[in-house]
Amino acid sequence: MRSLDKCPEVKVDEFSPTRILPLDSVEFKLEFLTPLYGGGVIAGEVDEVTPVRAPSIRGQLRFWWRATRGAAFDNVTALKNREDEVWGSTDKPSPVEVVVEGPEKIEYRKKDDHGGPFGFEKYGPESYALFPALNDDDAGDLAKEGLTFNVNISWPSDRNIDKDIRAAIWAWVNFGGLGARTRRGLGSLWCKDQPERYHADDLDAFEQWFNDAVSQFELDHLGTPRPWPVLPRAFLYLKKCGGSALDAWHEGLSVLKLFRQGKNIGRDPGRENRPGRSRWPEAESIREIAVEQLGKNRKELRLKSKDNRPIPTPYFPRAEFGLPIIFEIRNEGLKPTLLPPSTNGERMASPVVIRPLRFVNESHATLIFFLATHPLNQARLKPSNKDKLKKEVQIDASHIRNPELTSYKNSPLAGTSTGSALEGFRNFIKTRGFKEVKP
């Protein structure tokens, strides 16, 4: 009969089982203060089964880690090396695990609501945040504010990434959101079950609360311009709101709309239901470019006359608010798009963030802040397929910011030092009751 060799004995002290790493974790319940736009697998749609997805949260945490702890690095290579250690890469899985539970039931804001699109005034301030959804026939409904869900985030205790994770969570919950158009306040969040752990007690406590977080998470480089957006230490503006989170959001968007298109601010007074002509230089600049490219005068091209307007050209200051911008000059055959430099793709996200804040005492404020970024120094004006413009035009820094924009009559940028639209907006919001906070 065949026999088997005896299995060798193993001494207990020679055996070392696989070690189970101890984990740190945080768990909390979040509530949407404003409607959720998109965030699903299909762009622009709220997923009926999983409206809040772990990969989306992971992406937000990665962004806000760069904007906070990532500011300590002075180049992209150093940033990426540490980012891969914390959040993983295509070659290295992340040690951070994100688990989402809920929401159980979704209520919607309908696009075809008879009270106005998504239940908001048709041409109200909210349209500034919702215009992609309003102009997209395939865009779905919005998930209504008040939606809640639970999040558990865990990581190994021995990886020296605790401050990285906690700083990213703090920034995401207070300054970011979920879904599309978060920089215009959609998908803003609030920690419902542990507000005292993540939020300021009230408006008066905000500055000290911010400073405490800077110290706790070692965020000494906030506000330093990097090749990626960084959370600022200055240029944070708050205004107390006596109403709801939606009221606070409405207030912030109203200020932006006034600055860009408000009567006697961004444009001349109109007649009856017709808006007045813009006081910004972009429309006049496009007309002048058409005259130059085609070698014909305005009358021959059926363009509006200058009407003794003093607006200088060719300038495109509103490029600083984010790109692309589609300029449709109706009844004149001009519809070009202002884009980032060709090396940067088709989009440049706005450095301006507008959103509501809810404090521990459940009062509200409007928050407007300006992410620290390098100045925009190039853009390009691209004609549409049916455009009188025939050639793409390169726009340099001197035609985005220029002191000449500060001195013409009724200029929206009067009072700025460089003709910067961002500087002009900072000046403007202080005239609308906003207080600058300088932690």
PyMOL commands that set and color helices and strands:
alter all, ss='L'
color gray80, all
select helices_A, chain A and resi 12-14+54-67+69-72+76-87+117-119+126-134+157-159+162-175+182-184+195-198+203-216+245-261+282-294+298-301+317-321+342-344+397-399+403-406+421-430
alter helices_A, ss='H'
color red, helices_A
select strands_A, chain A and resi 23-32+97-101+108-109+142-143+148-156+189-191+236-241+325-326+337-339+352-358+364-370+378-382+393-396+435-437
alter strands_A, ss='S'
color yellow, strands_A
deselect
rebuild
show_as cartoon
